[in-house]
């Protein structure tokens, strides 16, 4: 995972007015626990205009014709999860408009967190806990437990 | 730093947390990610992949992870 590249992507999201929320491991990092990860997970508001802003922001960072393949029809329809892998980046960006029946963009509580001079939108610890606690991966469950202890969240 | 004592291993992990936005946290994130990239560089096939569910996306990610790990072991085998 490339710290500077991640920062550039999120700075561009902010600059271009993308409605997004960082969740997953990068969000856990930004909430205070540095740990390795290989993807940037973002929930985006499910509108055509927002998906176009997202694509424009990605194009500003990566000169990559593959970005044209990210489609609002997919994200708003049958394919609510799209992985974008930039050339030679060594990480992927997971773009979601919904997560099963449990989470939609509108359901996520978020807050602004400083990322070296860029104010980025990140899921709150309580939201991260709810998203991670029911998953199968041990790493996610460990994150959930660490979040619960750190932020004194009630056990759910 | 002096000796620190803990009643439980889980208390040790709690000391790893830093304050959001703190420059010390951001330096820790940058160095942790850079270290992970050095010890196991990831090789994902560039492009756009669409999935009906997050599980589908995770399955594909695991396939890439397995391929990377096999390549890593192969490199280790060749270099001894």
gemmi code that builds the backbone of each chain (N, CA, C; Angstrom):
import gemmi

chains = {
    "A": [
        ("UNK", (0.854, -1.191, 0.000), (0.000, 0.000, 0.000), (0.889, 1.240, 0.000)),
        ("UNK", (0.581, 2.165, -0.862), (1.416, 3.348, -1.037), (0.766, 4.542, -0.326)),
        ("UNK", (1.413, 5.012, 0.713), (0.839, 6.085, 1.535), (0.607, 7.354, 0.720)),
        ("UNK", (1.622, 7.782, -0.015), (1.502, 9.052, -0.753), (0.433, 8.963, -1.852)),
        ("UNK", (0.385, 7.805, -2.509), (-0.607, 7.630, -3.580), (-2.026, 7.609, -2.996)),
        ("UNK", (-2.167, 6.948, -1.871), (-3.474, 6.922, -1.195), (-3.902, 8.334, -0.828)),
        ("UNK", (-2.958, 9.101, -0.323), (-3.263, 10.485, 0.052), (-3.660, 11.304, -1.176)),
        ("UNK", (-2.970, 11.078, -2.275), (-3.307, 11.824, -3.506), (-4.705, 11.475, -3.995)),
        ("UNK", (-5.055, 10.181, -3.937), (-6.388, 9.754, -4.383), (-7.460, 10.431, -3.521)),
        ("UNK", (-7.282, 10.384, -2.207), (-8.305, 10.949, -1.316), (-8.350, 12.477, -1.422)),
        ("UNK", (-7.192, 13.092, -1.636), (-7.170, 14.554, -1.825), (-7.965, 14.920, -3.076)),
        ("UNK", (-7.823, 14.107, -4.107), (-8.543, 14.384, -5.357), (-10.045, 14.140, -5.187)),
        ("UNK", (-10.410, 13.111, -4.423), (-11.838, 12.893, -4.107), (-12.411, 14.163, -3.461)),
        ("UNK", (-11.673, 14.687, -2.509), (-12.148, 15.885, -1.807), (-12.225, 17.069, -2.768)),
        ("UNK", (-11.186, 17.244, -3.561), (-11.122, 18.408, -4.462), (-12.268, 18.386, -5.469)),
        ("UNK", (-12.624, 17.172, -5.921), (-13.654, 17.065, -6.961), (-15.051, 16.820, -6.381)),
        ("UNK", (-15.148, 16.855, -5.053), (-16.473, 16.757, -4.427), (-17.116, 15.388, -4.508)),
        ("UNK", (-16.298, 14.336, -4.524), (-16.860, 12.980, -4.513), (-17.502, 12.731, -3.140)),
        ("UNK", (-18.718, 12.194, -3.147), (-19.355, 11.797, -1.877), (-18.898, 10.372, -1.576)),
        ("UNK", (-18.017, 10.222, -0.594), (-17.402, 8.926, -0.305), (-17.171, 8.782, 1.183)),
        ("UNK", (-16.977, 7.540, 1.614), (-16.555, 7.256, 2.985), (-15.504, 6.144, 2.923)),
        ("UNK", (-14.346, 6.399, 3.505), (-13.321, 5.343, 3.604), (-13.730, 4.397, 4.719)),
        ("UNK", (-13.683, 3.096, 4.424), (-13.923, 2.120, 5.477), (-12.820, 1.053, 5.379)),
        ("UNK", (-12.965, -0.071, 6.059), (-11.955, -1.122, 5.976), (-10.669, -0.748, 6.691)),
        ("UNK", (-9.580, -1.407, 6.274), (-8.318, -1.293, 7.016), (-7.715, 0.104, 6.962)),
        ("UNK", (-7.867, 0.798, 5.829), (-7.309, 2.156, 5.766), (-8.012, 3.041, 6.790)),
        ("UNK", (-9.313, 2.839, 6.962), (-10.053, 3.610, 7.960), (-9.557, 3.279, 9.373)),
        ("UNK", (-9.295, 2.006, 9.629), (-8.753, 1.624, 10.951), (-7.404, 2.325, 11.177)),
        ("UNK", (-6.578, 2.353, 10.119), (-5.306, 3.092, 10.217), (-5.551, 4.547, 10.585)),
        ("UNK", (-6.456, 5.187, 9.860), (-6.673, 6.623, 10.071), (-7.340, 6.908, 11.409)),
        ("UNK", (-8.009, 5.896, 11.962), (-8.608, 6.081, 13.295), (-7.587, 5.829, 14.404)),
        ("UNK", (-6.355, 5.414, 14.011), (-5.315, 5.372, 15.036), (-4.449, 4.129, 15.129)),
        ("UNK", (-4.774, 3.073, 14.378), (-3.991, 1.837, 14.492), (-3.273, 1.543, 13.171)),
        ("UNK", (-1.979, 1.797, 13.145), (-1.203, 1.556, 11.925), (-1.056, 0.061, 11.700)),
        ("UNK", (-1.530, -0.423, 10.568), (-1.307, -1.828, 10.215), (-1.309, -1.983, 8.706)),
        ("UNK", (-0.667, -3.059, 8.248), (-0.517, -3.265, 6.808), (-1.862, -3.581, 6.165)),
        ("UNK", (-2.014, -3.163, 4.929), (-3.197, -3.502, 4.150), (-2.833, -3.430, 2.684)),
        ("UNK", (-3.720, -3.930, 1.855), (-3.420, -3.914, 0.432), (-4.542, -3.293, -0.393)),
        ("UNK", (-5.516, -2.709, 0.286), (-6.585, -2.087, -0.484), (-7.145, -0.856, 0.216)),
        ("UNK", (-7.667, 0.025, -0.616), (-8.373, 1.209, -0.128), (-9.855, 0.965, -0.395)),
        ("UNK", (-10.637, 0.797, 0.673), (-12.076, 0.545, 0.532), (-12.837, 1.855, 0.633)),
        ("UNK", (-13.652, 2.138, -0.367), (-14.478, 3.348, -0.293), (-15.923, 3.035, -0.664)),
        ("UNK", (-16.815, 3.522, 0.159), (-18.235, 3.546, -0.177), (-18.479, 4.851, -0.907)),
        ("UNK", (-19.243, 4.820, -1.983), (-19.559, 6.065, -2.687), (-21.072, 6.219, -2.795)),
        ("UNK", (-21.518, 7.471, -2.811), (-22.956, 7.721, -2.947), (-23.419, 7.210, -4.310)),
        ("UNK", (-24.519, 6.470, -4.312), (-24.946, 5.806, -5.552), (-25.729, 6.727, -6.492)),
        ("UNK", (-25.041, 7.683, -7.075), (-25.673, 8.503, -8.117), (-24.732, 8.550, -9.315)),
        ("UNK", (-25.304, 8.763, -10.476), (-24.481, 8.815, -11.696), (-23.466, 9.955, -11.619)),
        ("UNK", (-23.924, 11.090, -11.122), (-23.037, 12.256, -11.046), (-21.844, 11.955, -10.148)),
        ("UNK", (-22.114, 11.270, -9.040), (-21.025, 10.973, -8.112), (-20.034, 9.983, -8.710)),
        ("UNK", (-20.544, 8.997, -9.430), (-19.636, 8.029, -10.067), (-18.775, 8.744, -11.112)),
        ("UNK", (-19.355, 9.697, -11.822), (-18.561, 10.457, -12.798), (-17.490, 11.290, -12.095)),
        ("UNK", (-17.839, 11.877, -10.950), (-16.835, 12.649, -10.193), (-15.712, 11.725, -9.715)),
        ("UNK", (-16.099, 10.530, -9.258), (-15.111, 9.543, -8.818), (-14.142, 9.204, -9.958)),
        ("UNK", (-14.686, 8.957, -11.139), (-13.840, 8.601, -12.286), (-12.918, 9.760, -12.652)),
        ("UNK", (-13.459, 10.951, -12.603), (-12.655, 12.132, -12.923), (-11.506, 12.281, -11.909)),
        ("UNK", (-11.811, 12.042, -10.639), (-10.777, 12.137, -9.602), (-9.689, 11.075, -9.826)),
        ("UNK", (-10.107, 9.859, -10.164), (-9.116, 8.795, -10.409), (-8.252, 9.135, -11.633)),
        ("UNK", (-8.900, 9.697, -12.667), (-8.134, 10.067, -13.873), (-7.090, 11.140, -13.560)),
        ("UNK", (-7.395, 11.989, -12.597), (-6.451, 13.054, -12.236), (-5.190, 12.486, -11.581)),
        ("UNK", (-5.316, 11.289, -11.017), (-4.157, 10.668, -10.347), (-3.488, 9.635, -11.249)),
        ("UNK", (-4.308, 8.842, -11.938), (-3.770, 7.758, -12.764), (-4.150, 8.003, -14.230)),
        ("UNK", (-3.161, 8.123, -15.091), (-3.458, 8.249, -16.523), (-3.717, 6.843, -17.040)),
        ("UNK", (-4.946, 6.358, -16.874), (-5.222, 4.952, -17.139), (-6.573, 4.810, -17.852)),
        ("UNK", (-6.543, 4.362, -19.104), (-7.809, 4.217, -19.845), (-8.775, 3.210, -19.215)),
        ("UNK", (-8.264, 2.311, -18.361), (-9.143, 1.336, -17.695), (-10.232, 2.034, -16.866)),
        ("UNK", (-9.944, 3.243, -16.414), (-10.907, 3.948, -15.554), (-12.251, 4.126, -16.266)),
        ("UNK", (-12.210, 4.222, -17.592), (-13.464, 4.354, -18.359), (-14.382, 3.149, -18.160)),
        ("UNK", (-13.795, 2.014, -17.745), (-14.613, 0.797, -17.563), (-15.424, 0.825, -16.266)),
        ("UNK", (-15.125, 1.759, -15.393), (-15.951, 1.896, -14.180), (-17.275, 2.521, -14.616)),
        ("UNK", (-18.355, 1.798, -14.354), (-19.628, 2.220, -14.938), (-20.680, 2.478, -13.859)),
        ("UNK", (-21.381, 3.597, -14.014), (-22.477, 3.904, -13.084), (-23.563, 2.849, -13.206)),
        ("UNK", (-23.793, 2.362, -14.436), (-24.813, 1.315, -14.618), (-24.493, 0.097, -13.750)),
        ("UNK", (-23.208, -0.282, -13.719), (-22.804, -1.423, -12.882), (-22.994, -1.113, -11.401)),
        ("UNK", (-22.411, -0.011, -10.969), (-22.402, 0.299, -9.533), (-23.798, 0.567, -8.971)),
        ("UNK", (-24.661, 1.080, -9.828), (-26.029, 1.353, -9.379), (-26.942, 0.158, -9.633)),
        ("UNK", (-26.408, -0.838, -10.340), (-27.234, -1.983, -10.703), (-26.724, -3.287, -10.118)),
        ("UNK", (-26.361, -4.200, -11.031), (-26.039, -5.563, -10.608), (-24.690, -5.741, -9.939)),
        ("UNK", (-23.798, -4.754, -10.101), (-22.428, -4.920, -9.608), (-22.072, -3.808, -8.619)),
        ("UNK", (-22.521, -3.945, -7.366), (-22.284, -2.880, -6.385), (-20.851, -2.843, -5.842)),
        ("UNK", (-20.010, -3.790, -6.252), (-18.608, -3.815, -5.803), (-17.702, -3.831, -7.028)),
        ("UNK", (-16.874, -2.815, -7.163), (-15.948, -2.735, -8.297), (-14.543, -2.555, -7.744)),
        ("UNK", (-13.627, -3.413, -8.239), (-12.220, -3.267, -7.840), (-11.489, -2.565, -8.968)),
        ("UNK", (-10.767, -1.534, -8.625), (-9.929, -0.868, -9.611), (-8.472, -1.026, -9.195)),
        ("UNK", (-7.676, -1.577, -10.105), (-6.250, -1.755, -9.823), (-5.458, -0.841, -10.753)),
        ("UNK", (-4.879, 0.203, -10.189), (-4.091, 1.121, -11.021), (-2.829, 0.433, -11.529)),
        ("UNK", (-2.288, 0.912, -12.645), (-1.056, 0.301, -13.160), (0.099, 0.472, -12.182)),
        ("UNK", (0.797, -0.591, -11.912), (2.004, -0.605, -11.069), (1.789, -0.016, -9.678)),
        ("UNK", (0.580, -0.114, -9.172), (0.316, 0.523, -7.873), (0.580, -0.433, -6.706)),
        ("UNK", (0.426, -1.737, -6.927), (0.632, -2.678, -5.825), (-0.481, -2.658, -4.797)),
        ("UNK", (-1.598, -2.025, -5.117), (-2.765, -2.085, -4.256), (-4.008, -1.909, -5.115)),
        ("UNK", (-5.157, -2.177, -4.513), (-6.389, -1.976, -5.288), (-7.345, -1.079, -4.532)),
        ("UNK", (-8.215, -0.469, -5.288), (-9.234, 0.397, -4.708), (-10.569, -0.314, -4.875)),
        ("UNK", (-11.196, -0.641, -3.764), (-12.501, -1.311, -3.802), (-13.588, -0.261, -3.640)),
        ("UNK", (-14.438, -0.162, -4.639), (-15.477, 0.863, -4.673), (-16.830, 0.180, -4.483)),
        ("UNK", (-17.547, 0.590, -3.465), (-18.832, -0.059, -3.158), (-19.964, 0.965, -3.126)),
        ("UNK", (-21.125, 0.534, -3.580), (-22.317, 1.369, -3.401), (-23.260, 0.749, -2.375)),
        ("UNK", (-23.104, -0.543, -2.146), (-23.836, -1.186, -1.058), (-23.097, -2.470, -0.687)),
        ("UNK", (-23.376, -2.944, 0.536), (-22.708, -4.143, 1.038), (-23.797, -5.085, 1.522)),
        ("UNK", (-24.168, -6.044, 0.662), (-25.270, -6.945, 0.984), (-26.531, -6.139, 1.267)),
        ("UNK", (-27.324, -6.631, 2.206), (-28.515, -5.875, 2.617), (-28.216, -5.024, 3.849)),
        ("UNK", (-27.007, -5.197, 4.388), (-26.721, -4.609, 5.695), (-26.310, -3.138, 5.628)),
        ("UNK", (-25.560, -2.761, 4.607), (-25.012, -1.404, 4.580), (-25.210, -0.746, 3.219)),
        ("UNK", (-25.687, 0.494, 3.299), (-25.729, 1.362, 2.124), (-24.962, 2.628, 2.493)),
        ("UNK", (-24.620, 3.405, 1.481), (-23.864, 4.639, 1.738), (-24.571, 5.491, 2.791)),
        ("UNK", (-25.885, 5.582, 2.664), (-26.656, 6.447, 3.567), (-26.591, 5.964, 5.024)),
        ("UNK", (-26.277, 4.678, 5.211), (-26.275, 4.115, 6.566), (-24.988, 4.406, 7.333)),
        ("UNK", (-23.962, 4.876, 6.625), (-22.648, 4.968, 7.259), (-22.472, 6.295, 7.992)),
        ("UNK", (-22.103, 6.198, 9.256), (-21.719, 7.412, 9.986), (-20.255, 7.677, 9.659)),
        ("UNK", (-19.950, 8.944, 9.390), (-18.565, 9.259, 9.031), (-18.117, 10.516, 9.755)),
        ("UNK", (-16.820, 10.740, 9.695), (-16.258, 11.958, 10.279), (-15.026, 12.346, 9.485)),
        ("UNK", (-14.616, 13.580, 9.660), (-13.430, 14.061, 8.954), (-12.189, 13.780, 9.792)),
        ("UNK", (-11.150, 13.286, 9.126), (-9.879, 12.988, 9.796), (-8.764, 13.599, 8.958)),
        ("UNK", (-7.781, 14.161, 9.631), (-6.675, 14.784, 8.906), (-5.685, 13.721, 8.423)),
        ("UNK", (-5.366, 13.818, 7.143), (-4.351, 12.939, 6.567), (-3.245, 13.839, 6.002)),
        ("UNK", (-2.382, 14.287, 6.875), (-1.246, 15.111, 6.454), (-1.643, 16.351, 5.677)),
        ("UNK", (-2.617, 17.079, 6.191), (-3.031, 18.316, 5.531), (-4.252, 18.162, 4.632)),
        ("UNK", (-4.701, 16.944, 4.446), (-5.921, 16.694, 3.665), (-6.986, 16.175, 4.621)),
        ("UNK", (-8.151, 16.831, 4.619), (-9.235, 16.382, 5.488), (-10.037, 15.324, 4.725)),
        ("UNK", (-10.008, 14.084, 5.204), (-10.655, 12.993, 4.462), (-11.842, 12.443, 5.259)),
        ("UNK", (-12.757, 11.808, 4.552), (-13.993, 11.321, 5.163), (-13.852, 9.840, 5.497)),
        ("UNK", (-13.980, 9.528, 6.769), (-13.698, 8.171, 7.252), (-14.876, 7.672, 8.087)),
        ("UNK", (-15.178, 6.389, 7.986), (-16.225, 5.803, 8.834), (-15.851, 5.960, 10.304)),
        ("UNK", (-16.849, 6.210, 11.131), (-16.575, 6.349, 12.571), (-16.160, 4.994, 13.148)),
        ("UNK", (-15.488, 5.001, 14.297), (-15.126, 3.723, 14.928), (-16.335, 2.811, 15.138)),
        ("UNK", (-17.467, 3.378, 15.552), (-18.647, 2.539, 15.802), (-19.135, 1.882, 14.505)),
        ("UNK", (-19.105, 2.629, 13.409), (-19.514, 2.059, 12.117), (-18.540, 0.971, 11.680)),
        ("UNK", (-17.240, 1.249, 11.846), (-16.233, 0.243, 11.470), (-16.439, -1.036, 12.278)),
        ("UNK", (-16.719, -0.853, 13.552), (-16.936, -2.016, 14.422), (-18.119, -2.841, 13.903)),
        ("UNK", (-19.219, -2.160, 13.583), (-20.399, -2.885, 13.100), (-20.110, -3.615, 11.791)),
        ("UNK", (-19.309, -2.970, 10.929), (-19.019, -3.575, 9.626), (-18.101, -4.784, 9.749)),
        ("UNK", (-17.195, -4.738, 10.717), (-16.174, -5.781, 10.811), (-16.539, -6.928, 11.732)),
        ("UNK", (-17.429, -6.683, 12.691), (-17.626, -7.696, 13.741), (-18.267, -8.982, 13.221)),
        ("UNK", (-19.087, -8.869, 12.176), (-19.784, -10.060, 11.709), (-19.092, -10.788, 10.572)),
        ("UNK", (-17.882, -10.368, 10.230), (-17.228, -10.965, 9.061), (-16.500, -12.255, 9.431)),
        ("UNK", (-16.123, -12.989, 8.404), (-15.496, -14.296, 8.635), (-13.986, -14.159, 8.849)),
        ("UNK", (-13.355, -13.204, 8.142), (-11.893, -13.107, 8.216), (-11.430, -12.785, 9.634)),
        ("UNK", (-10.446, -13.552, 10.090), (-9.925, -13.356, 11.450), (-9.386, -11.946, 11.646)),
        ("UNK", (-8.721, -11.413, 10.601), (-8.128, -10.086, 10.681), (-9.204, -9.033, 10.953)),
        ("UNK", (-10.354, -9.190, 10.280), (-11.446, -8.226, 10.471), (-12.027, -8.333, 11.874)),
        ("UNK", (-12.155, -9.575, 12.343), (-12.715, -9.745, 13.694), (-11.760, -9.193, 14.740)),
        ("UNK", (-10.455, -9.358, 14.497), (-9.459, -8.797, 15.419), (-9.545, -7.264, 15.403)),
        ("UNK", (-9.730, -6.687, 14.207), (-9.900, -5.229, 14.104), (-11.120, -4.788, 14.902)),
        ("UNK", (-12.216, -5.538, 14.760), (-13.464, -5.179, 15.453), (-13.250, -5.165, 16.956)),
        ("UNK", (-12.578, -6.176, 17.449), (-12.352, -6.264, 18.890), (-11.428, -5.130, 19.368)),
        ("UNK", (-10.403, -4.835, 18.556), (-9.484, -3.746, 18.921), (-10.223, -2.403, 18.921)),
        ("UNK", (-11.098, -2.199, 17.959), (-11.891, -0.953, 17.907), (-12.807, -0.853, 19.123)),
        ("UNK", (-13.435, -1.972, 19.450), (-14.374, -1.964, 20.572), (-13.656, -1.578, 21.870)),
        ("UNK", (-12.482, -2.168, 22.054), (-11.741, -1.868, 23.290), (-11.247, -0.426, 23.310)),
        ("UNK", (-10.668, -0.006, 22.174), (-10.065, 1.328, 22.118), (-11.112, 2.430, 22.334)),
        ("UNK", (-12.276, 2.266, 21.696), (-13.277, 3.331, 21.755), (-14.390, 3.024, 22.754)),
        ("UNK", (-14.177, 1.991, 23.545), (-15.131, 1.594, 24.600), (-16.547, 1.471, 24.042)),
        ("UNK", (-16.635, 0.733, 22.935), (-17.934, 0.548, 22.280), (-18.674, -0.597, 22.955)),
        ("UNK", (-19.982, -0.500, 23.054), (-20.730, -1.618, 23.646), (-20.651, -2.844, 22.744)),
        ("UNK", (-20.539, -4.000, 23.350), (-20.455, -5.242, 22.585), (-21.807, -5.523, 21.920)),
        ("UNK", (-21.757, -5.835, 20.622), (-23.024, -6.116, 19.908), (-23.063, -7.574, 19.505)),
    ],
    "B": [
        ("UNK", (12.822, 4.174, 26.277), (11.592, 3.897, 27.039), (11.866, 2.821, 28.083)),
        ("UNK", (11.352, 3.009, 29.284), (11.585, 2.040, 30.350), (10.739, 0.787, 30.194)),
        ("UNK", (10.757, -0.025, 31.192), (9.971, -1.273, 31.163), (8.500, -0.963, 31.410)),
        ("UNK", (7.630, -1.559, 30.633), (6.190, -1.387, 30.859), (5.586, -2.740, 31.182)),
        ("UNK", (4.691, -2.738, 32.129), (4.095, -4.013, 32.576), (2.619, -4.074, 32.200)),
        ("UNK", (2.174, -5.260, 31.842), (0.777, -5.458, 31.439), (0.197, -6.667, 32.167)),
        ("UNK", (-1.068, -6.574, 32.484), (-1.743, -7.707, 33.117), (-2.220, -8.721, 32.090)),
        ("UNK", (-2.350, -8.261, 30.824), (-2.880, -9.128, 29.786), (-2.283, -8.703, 28.444)),
        ("UNK", (-2.113, -9.672, 27.530), (-1.537, -9.362, 26.217), (-2.380, -8.320, 25.481)),
        ("UNK", (-3.710, -8.394, 25.655), (-4.574, -7.453, 24.941), (-4.287, -6.001, 25.340)),
        ("UNK", (-3.811, -5.810, 26.585), (-3.459, -4.449, 27.012), (-2.253, -3.932, 26.236)),
        ("UNK", (-1.354, -4.839, 25.833), (-0.178, -4.422, 25.065), (-0.594, -3.828, 23.732)),
        ("UNK", (-1.575, -4.476, 23.091), (-2.027, -3.995, 21.789), (-2.619, -2.591, 21.895)),
        ("UNK", (-3.264, -2.332, 23.018), (-3.900, -1.023, 23.188), (-2.888, 0.120, 23.125)),
        ("UNK", (-1.636, -0.169, 23.456), (-0.624, 0.896, 23.442), (-0.207, 1.268, 22.020)),
        ("UNK", (-0.613, 0.449, 21.033), (-0.236, 0.743, 19.648), (-1.079, 1.865, 19.047)),
        ("UNK", (-2.219, 2.143, 19.667), (-3.119, 3.159, 19.109), (-2.538, 4.556, 19.294)),
        ("UNK", (-2.772, 5.397, 18.286), (-2.383, 6.804, 18.365), (-3.599, 7.663, 18.041)),
        ("UNK", (-3.437, 8.945, 18.208), (-4.564, 9.868, 17.992), (-4.728, 10.128, 16.490)),
        ("UNK", (-5.961, 10.043, 15.960), (-6.178, 10.338, 14.533), (-5.620, 11.715, 14.158)),
        ("UNK", (-4.945, 11.771, 13.025), (-4.405, 13.036, 12.543), (-3.045, 13.395, 13.122)),
        ("UNK", (-2.628, 12.702, 14.177), (-1.328, 12.977, 14.802), (-0.210, 12.637, 13.795)),
        ("UNK", (0.726, 13.561, 13.586), (1.829, 13.274, 12.653), (2.557, 11.965, 12.975)),
        ("UNK", (2.614, 11.630, 14.261), (3.272, 10.369, 14.641), (2.517, 9.156, 14.079)),
        ("UNK", (1.181, 9.251, 14.102), (0.367, 8.177, 13.509), (0.630, 8.091, 12.005)),
        ("UNK", (0.644, 9.242, 11.335), (0.811, 9.233, 9.882), (2.185, 8.670, 9.496)),
        ("UNK", (3.201, 8.997, 10.294), (4.536, 8.420, 10.032), (4.506, 6.910, 10.248)),
        ("UNK", (3.799, 6.472, 11.286), (3.707, 5.021, 11.556), (2.983, 4.312, 10.408)),
        ("UNK", (1.905, 4.918, 9.906), (1.172, 4.309, 8.790), (2.088, 4.197, 7.571)),
        ("UNK", (2.752, 5.307, 7.229), (3.610, 5.307, 6.038), (4.713, 4.254, 6.171)),
        ("UNK", (5.321, 4.172, 7.345), (6.440, 3.221, 7.485), (5.938, 1.781, 7.541)),
        ("UNK", (4.767, 1.546, 8.152), (4.216, 0.180, 8.195), (3.873, -0.299, 6.777)),
        ("UNK", (3.225, 0.558, 6.021), (2.858, 0.177, 4.651), (4.107, -0.036, 3.781)),
        ("UNK", (5.098, 0.837, 3.941), (6.319, 0.702, 3.139), (7.050, -0.590, 3.502)),
        ("UNK", (7.075, -0.920, 4.785), (7.731, -2.153, 5.230), (7.019, -3.376, 4.642)),
        ("UNK", (5.678, -3.368, 4.704), (4.903, -4.499, 4.154), (5.174, -4.648, 2.654)),
        ("UNK", (5.268, -3.531, 1.947), (5.551, -3.589, 0.501), (6.933, -4.162, 0.218)),
        ("UNK", (7.878, -3.867, 1.116), (9.239, -4.368, 0.893), (9.329, -5.866, 1.141)),
        ("UNK", (8.656, -6.344, 2.193), (8.823, -7.765, 2.511), (7.946, -8.653, 1.630)),
        ("UNK", (6.798, -8.154, 1.190), (5.954, -8.952, 0.301), (5.274, -8.022, -0.710)),
        ("UNK", (6.028, -7.649, -1.752), (5.430, -6.759, -2.757), (4.254, -7.438, -3.444)),
        ("UNK", (3.157, -6.729, -3.594), (1.962, -7.313, -4.195), (1.951, -7.054, -5.686)),
        ("UNK", (1.358, -8.006, -6.389), (1.335, -7.932, -7.838), (-0.089, -8.180, -8.309)),
        ("UNK", (-0.859, -7.125, -8.421), (-2.245, -7.272, -8.862), (-2.353, -6.951, -10.351)),
        ("UNK", (-3.157, -7.709, -11.071), (-3.322, -7.407, -12.502), (-4.150, -6.134, -12.697)),
        ("UNK", (-3.557, -5.097, -13.285), (-4.262, -3.820, -13.414), (-5.560, -3.949, -14.195)),
        ("UNK", (-6.509, -3.104, -13.865), (-7.777, -3.100, -14.587), (-8.953, -2.884, -13.655)),
        ("UNK", (-10.140, -3.111, -14.210), (-11.379, -2.926, -13.454), (-12.098, -4.270, -13.375)),
        ("UNK", (-12.490, -4.660, -12.195), (-13.161, -5.944, -11.963), (-14.473, -5.669, -11.238)),
        ("UNK", (-15.557, -6.152, -11.772), (-16.857, -5.863, -11.163), (-17.422, -7.125, -10.521)),
        ("UNK", (-18.114, -6.929, -9.420), (-18.605, -8.074, -8.637), (-20.039, -7.836, -8.184)),
        ("UNK", (-20.769, -8.935, -8.097), (-22.148, -8.837, -7.599), (-22.194, -8.706, -6.078)),
        ("UNK", (-21.101, -9.128, -5.423), (-21.078, -9.064, -3.965), (-19.640, -8.879, -3.490)),
        ("UNK", (-19.494, -8.482, -2.248), (-18.163, -8.307, -1.664), (-17.466, -9.665, -1.541)),
        ("UNK", (-18.248, -10.730, -1.383), (-17.651, -12.071, -1.286), (-16.939, -12.436, -2.595)),
        ("UNK", (-17.588, -12.104, -3.704), (-16.958, -12.356, -5.008), (-15.634, -11.616, -5.096)),
        ("UNK", (-15.648, -10.372, -4.659), (-14.418, -9.556, -4.709), (-13.334, -10.169, -3.823)),
        ("UNK", (-13.735, -10.641, -2.646), (-12.757, -11.236, -1.727), (-12.162, -12.512, -2.301)),
        ("UNK", (-13.005, -13.315, -2.965), (-12.495, -14.554, -3.564), (-11.406, -14.262, -4.592)),
        ("UNK", (-11.662, -13.272, -5.420), (-10.673, -12.922, -6.436), (-9.387, -12.425, -5.774)),
        ("UNK", (-9.550, -11.633, -4.720), (-8.383, -11.120, -3.992), (-7.574, -12.270, -3.396)),
        ("UNK", (-8.266, -13.288, -2.897), (-7.548, -14.428, -2.325), (-6.778, -15.185, -3.392)),
        ("UNK", (-7.369, -15.274, -4.594), (-6.640, -15.929, -5.690), (-5.350, -15.169, -5.998)),
        ("UNK", (-5.440, -13.851, -6.045), (-4.226, -13.050, -6.295), (-3.231, -13.249, -5.157)),
        ("UNK", (-3.727, -13.300, -3.942), (-2.853, -13.500, -2.789), (-2.134, -14.834, -2.857)),
        ("UNK", (-2.873, -15.877, -3.232), (-2.261, -17.206, -3.347), (-1.167, -17.207, -4.415)),
        ("UNK", (-1.463, -16.567, -5.539), (-0.483, -16.520, -6.636), (0.774, -15.775, -6.184)),
        ("UNK", (0.585, -14.671, -5.467), (1.732, -13.905, -4.968), (2.562, -14.732, -3.996)),
        ("UNK", (1.872, -15.480, -3.130), (2.584, -16.267, -2.132), (3.379, -17.401, -2.789)),
        ("UNK", (2.763, -18.023, -3.810), (3.487, -19.081, -4.531), (4.728, -18.496, -5.197)),
        ("UNK", (4.583, -17.329, -5.813), (5.725, -16.687, -6.480), (6.809, -16.348, -5.457)),
        ("UNK", (6.379, -15.897, -4.279), (7.320, -15.561, -3.210), (8.107, -16.803, -2.781)),
        ("UNK", (7.377, -17.915, -2.590), (8.039, -19.161, -2.165), (9.000, -19.653, -3.240)),
        ("UNK", (8.588, -19.472, -4.498), (9.443, -19.901, -5.603), (10.745, -19.086, -5.619)),
        ("UNK", (10.610, -17.788, -5.387), (11.812, -16.928, -5.339), (12.725, -17.359, -4.201)),
        ("UNK", (12.107, -17.655, -3.039), (12.880, -18.087, -1.884), (13.604, -19.410, -2.166)),
        ("UNK", (12.883, -20.317, -2.863), (13.456, -21.628, -3.165), (14.693, -21.473, -4.062)),
        ("UNK", (14.569, -20.565, -5.049), (15.671, -20.388, -6.004), (16.877, -19.712, -5.372)),
        ("UNK", (16.603, -18.776, -4.462), (17.721, -18.044, -3.862), (18.248, -18.734, -2.592)),
        ("UNK", (17.502, -19.746, -2.160), (17.940, -20.478, -0.960), (17.623, -19.669, 0.264)),
    ],
}
model = gemmi.Model(1)
for chain_id, residues in chains.items():
    chain = gemmi.Chain(chain_id)
    for i, (resn, *xyz) in enumerate(residues, 1):
        res = gemmi.Residue()
        res.name, res.seqid = resn, gemmi.SeqId(i, " ")
        for name, pos in zip(("N", "CA", "C"), xyz):
            atom = gemmi.Atom()
            atom.name, atom.element = name, gemmi.Element(name[0])
            atom.pos, atom.b_iso = gemmi.Position(*pos), 0.0
            res.add_atom(atom)
        chain.add_residue(res)
    model.add_chain(chain)
structure = gemmi.Structure()
structure.add_model(model)
structure.setup_entities()
